[in-house]
Each structure stands twice: as structure tokens, then as C-alpha cells.
């Protein structure tokens, strides 16, 4: 966008060029926030990093992980009755997402209070 702002036709004023650069920075920031999404497990629990929020969850807080066909990411059901999305597991990567969901469910069963997998 910086190069475009420099080489664009002369009828574009300084304000227009600044807006082009600002738009490019905004798009880069949003893409960065989406790219940082992940779900990390350790001995104490899960860290769920979504685009704009990070949650640290202890194992007993997470009851289950579900992802229906066509959903963009799984949903974690929490002990307090709420649920959150786990954007770090991308449903578009069907085989990888299915494997990651199975691994997450096994960890929930081993370390948390999730029901036995069926």
C-alpha cells in the first residue's frame, strides 16, 4: 500500500495517500490477529488464543469440545454454562481439524472432567 500510495496518479492528494497506507496497516493488523489463533495444552490446562481474546482455562473448566460438519472451528463447552470458539483449530483443514479435535477430546478426558469419548 505504501508503494501504491507513492506511485498512484497525481490527482490523489496527500490525504488520499495517507488513507491508502492506513487501510493497508488495518488489513495487515486484522490478518495478524487471525493468524495468531491457536489452542495450546499443558499440564495445568488450555490456552485458547482467538483473534481478539486470549483465555486461560484449567482442565476441569472445559467439559467438552464439539465441531459439527461445516463449522469453521470447534466450540468448547465450559463448566459455567458458557461456550467459546477455539479458532486455532481450523475446520477448513478437515483431516487435520478432525485429528486435533480427537487429540483435544482425549486430553479433556484424561485431565479434565469430560465424559468418556464415544
Secondary structure, DSSP 4 states (H G I P E B T S, - for coil): -HHHHHHS-TTS-HHHHHHHHHHHHHHHHHHHHHHT-EEEE-SSEEEEE-SS-EEEEEGGGEEEEE--TT-SSEEEEETTS-EEEETTS-TTSHHHHHHHHHHHHHHHHHHS-PPPP-
